[in-house]
């Protein structure tokens, strides 16, 4: 059983929603309520995507520092051989079931599955992963 107060893996989409802090966005309000007080984890893959957005978007110093501060509030889960095997198996199992999952999304989903905690995501690609508990904005 997944606890409503334990750790949760944040997908890149949710980090983005929380980073923008747009109170008029219904996804922000929902995410704030659902994730309040929970220990946030991110996959190394999410870390890479966040840095990519910063570099590709030509962010200035203020916004870059805000991102750095947000990242420091989260625990980063680094890959190891077991996580790599889990990610690869997940992609292969889904492919056999007629579904596709990108390698980046597989790393993120495998991180949540391995840590036995929910994945907070605004991404529909995770909906058909067996055993994965999703927290999604309405």
C-alpha positions in Angstrom: 0.0 0.0 0.0 1.3 3.5 -0.9 1.3 6.0 1.9 -0.3 9.5 1.4 2.6 11.0 3.4 5.6 9.1 2.2 8.1 10.0 -0.5 7.0 10.6 -4.1 8.9 10.7 -7.3 8.3 13.9 -9.3 8.2 13.6 -13.0 9.7 16.5 -15.0 6.2 17.7 -15.8 5.3 18.1 -12.1 8.6 19.8 -11.3 7.8 22.2 -14.1 4.3 22.9 -12.8 5.6 23.5 -9.3 8.5 25.6 -10.5 6.3 28.0 -12.5 4.2 28.5 -9.4 1.2 29.7 -11.4 -1.6 29.8 -8.9 -4.2 30.2 -11.8 -3.2 26.8 -13.2 -5.5 24.2 -11.8 -2.7 21.6 -12.0 -0.5 23.8 -9.7 -3.2 24.0 -7.0 -3.9 20.2 -7.2 -0.2 19.4 -7.1 0.3 21.7 -4.2 -2.5 19.9 -2.3 -1.5 16.4 -3.2 2.2 16.8 -2.6 2.3 19.1 0.4 4.7 17.8 3.1 5.9 14.8 1.0 9.6 14.0 0.5 10.2 14.7 -3.2 12.5 12.4 -5.3 13.6 12.9 -8.9 15.3 10.6 -11.3 18.6 11.6 -12.7 16.7 11.8 -16.0 14.5 14.6 -14.7 17.6 16.4 -13.5 19.0 16.2 -17.0 15.7 17.4 -18.6 15.6 20.4 -16.2 19.1 21.4 -17.1 18.4 21.0 -20.7 15.4 23.3 -20.5 17.6 25.9 -18.8 20.4 25.7 -21.4 18.1 25.5 -24.4 15.9 28.3 -23.1 18.8 30.6 -22.4 17.6 31.2 -18.9 19.1 34.2 -17.0 20.8 34.0 -13.7 17.8 34.7 -11.5 15.7 31.9 -13.0 18.7 29.5 -13.1 19.3 30.1 -9.4 15.7 29.6 -8.6 15.9 26.2 -10.4 19.1 25.3 -8.5 17.3 26.1 -5.2 14.3 23.9 -6.2 16.6 21.0 -7.2 18.3 21.2 -3.8 15.0 20.6 -2.1 14.7 17.2 -3.9 16.5 14.0 -3.5 18.1 12.8 -6.8 18.0 9.1 -7.5 21.1 8.0 -9.5 21.2 5.0 -11.8 22.8 1.8 -10.9 22.8 -1.7 -12.6 19.5 -2.8 -11.0 17.7 0.4 -12.0 19.1 0.0 -15.6 17.8 -3.6 -15.7 14.4 -2.5 -14.3 14.1 0.3 -16.9 15.0 -2.0 -19.8 12.7 -4.7 -18.6 9.8 -2.2 -18.2 10.2 -1.0 -21.8 10.4 -4.5 -23.2 7.4 -5.7 -21.2 5.3 -2.7 -22.4 6.5 -3.3 -26.0 5.3 -6.9 -25.8 2.0 -5.6 -24.6 1.7 -3.2 -27.6 2.6 0.0 -25.8 5.6 2.2 -26.1 7.5 4.1 -23.4 10.5 6.3 -24.2 13.8 5.6 -22.5 13.6 8.8 -20.4 10.1 7.9 -19.2 11.2 4.3 -18.4 14.0 5.6 -16.2 11.5 7.8 -14.3 8.9 5.1 -13.9 11.5 2.4 -12.9 12.7 4.8 -10.2 9.2 5.1 -8.7 8.7 1.3 -9.0 12.0 0.5 -7.4 11.5 2.9 -4.5 7.9 1.6 -4.1 6.5 5.1 -4.1 4.0 6.9 -6.3 4.9 8.9 -9.3 3.5 12.4 -9.6 3.1 13.2 -13.3 1.0 15.2 -15.7 2.1 12.8 -18.5 -0.4 10.2 -19.8 2.4 7.9 -20.9 2.6 6.4 -17.4 -1.0 5.3 -17.1 -0.6 1.8 -18.3 2.4 0.7 -16.3 1.5 -2.2 -14.0 2.1 -1.6 -10.3 2.8 2.1 -10.7 0.8 4.3 -8.5 0.2 7.7 -10.2 -0.7 11.0 -8.7 -2.0 13.1 -11.5 -3.6 16.6 -11.7 -7.2 16.5 -12.7 
